[in-house]
Amino acid sequence: MAANIRNTNLRFNLEKDLQRKAWEYLQTMDKQEFRSYSQVIALALVEYFDHYYRTQEDPYMETREREERFVDQIIKAVEKSLEQYLPLFLSGLTAGMVQREPQNKASLPFPKEPEPEAEVDWDFLGE
């Protein structure tokens, strides 16, 4: 039984930047990771055309992907900051709670709340 294999030839013009870069990648690729030129070229073509056809079907896909990556970066930055500063903040808060003496509400130095009528702007009645 004959193997179901197709042959093709590739030609790279090293005077063209894109083709030269592709050739250089092929020459320097990790042989442990990529078994052959055929494998890496097939992988690249499938990824390229899958992406191409998805963008044809959904023109906003790239924008959403960029937005999702941006949101992920923000989330990771916030998580990192929280990991770094939250323990310090909580320990300071806990230390502050231990040092405070309990006070009753009447002795707190807050200003008296204004009467509700004092907050109403009665000028709208047109006196």
C-alpha positions in Angstrom: 0.0 0.0 0.0 1.4 3.4 -1.0 1.8 6.1 1.6 -0.5 9.0 1.3 2.3 11.6 1.0 2.4 14.7 -1.2 5.7 16.4 -2.2 6.2 20.1 -3.0 9.2 22.3 -3.4 9.8 25.5 -1.5 12.0 28.2 -2.8 13.2 31.1 -0.6 14.5 34.3 -2.2 17.0 35.6 0.4 16.9 39.1 -1.0 13.3 39.4 0.3 13.1 40.1 4.0 10.1 37.9 4.8 11.5 34.9 2.9 15.0 35.4 4.3 13.6 35.5 7.8 11.5 32.3 7.2 14.6 30.6 5.9 16.6 31.7 9.0 13.9 30.3 11.3 14.1 27.0 9.5 17.8 26.9 9.8 17.9 27.7 13.5 14.7 25.8 14.7 15.0 23.5 17.6 15.2 20.0 16.1 14.0 18.5 19.4 10.9 20.6 19.3 10.2 20.5 15.6 11.0 17.2 13.9 11.2 18.4 10.3 10.6 21.3 7.9 7.4 19.6 7.0 6.1 19.7 10.5 7.0 23.3 11.2 5.6 24.5 7.8 2.4 22.6 8.3 2.0 24.0 11.8 2.6 27.6 10.6 0.2 27.3 7.6 -2.6 25.8 9.7 -2.2 28.5 12.4 -2.0 31.2 9.8 -5.0 30.1 7.8 -7.1 29.3 10.9 -6.5 32.8 12.1 -7.2 34.3 8.6 -10.5 32.5 8.2 -11.7 33.4 11.8 -11.0 37.1 11.0 -13.0 36.8 7.8 -15.9 35.3 9.7 -15.6 37.8 12.6 -13.9 41.0 11.8 -13.8 42.1 15.4 -12.1 39.0 16.7 -8.6 40.5 16.7 -9.9 43.6 18.6 -11.5 41.4 21.2 -8.4 39.2 21.5 -6.2 42.3 22.1 -8.7 43.6 24.6 -8.7 40.3 26.4 -4.9 40.3 26.5 -4.9 43.8 27.9 -7.5 42.9 30.6 -5.4 39.9 31.5 -2.3 42.1 31.9 -4.3 44.5 34.1 -5.6 41.6 36.3 -2.1 40.1 36.6 -0.7 43.5 37.6 -3.4 44.1 40.2 -2.9 40.5 41.6 0.8 41.1 41.9 0.3 44.4 43.7 -2.2 42.8 46.0 0.2 39.9 46.8 2.9 42.4 47.5 1.1 45.0 49.6 -2.1 43.4 51.0 -0.2 41.5 53.8 1.5 44.6 54.9 -1.7 46.6 54.8 -3.6 43.9 56.8 -0.8 43.6 59.4 -0.8 47.4 59.9 -4.6 47.4 60.1 -4.5 44.6 62.6 -1.8 46.3 64.7 -3.9 49.5 64.7 -7.0 47.6 65.9 -5.1 46.1 68.8 -3.7 49.4 70.0 -7.1 51.2 69.9 -9.3 51.4 73.0 -13.0 50.8 72.5 -15.0 54.0 72.5 -18.7 54.5 72.7 -20.5 56.2 69.8 -21.3 59.4 71.8 -17.6 60.1 72.5 -16.4 59.8 68.9 -15.1 63.1 67.5 -17.5 63.2 64.5 -19.5 66.2 63.7 -23.2 66.1 64.4 -25.2 65.0 61.3 -27.2 67.9 59.8 -30.9 67.8 60.0 -32.5 66.6 56.8 -34.3 69.9 56.2 -31.1 71.8 56.3 -29.8 69.9 53.3 -32.7 70.6 51.1 -32.4 73.6 48.7 -35.8 75.1 49.0 -35.1 77.9 46.4 -36.6 75.7 43.7 -40.0 76.7 45.0 -39.6 80.1 43.6 -40.3 82.2 46.7 
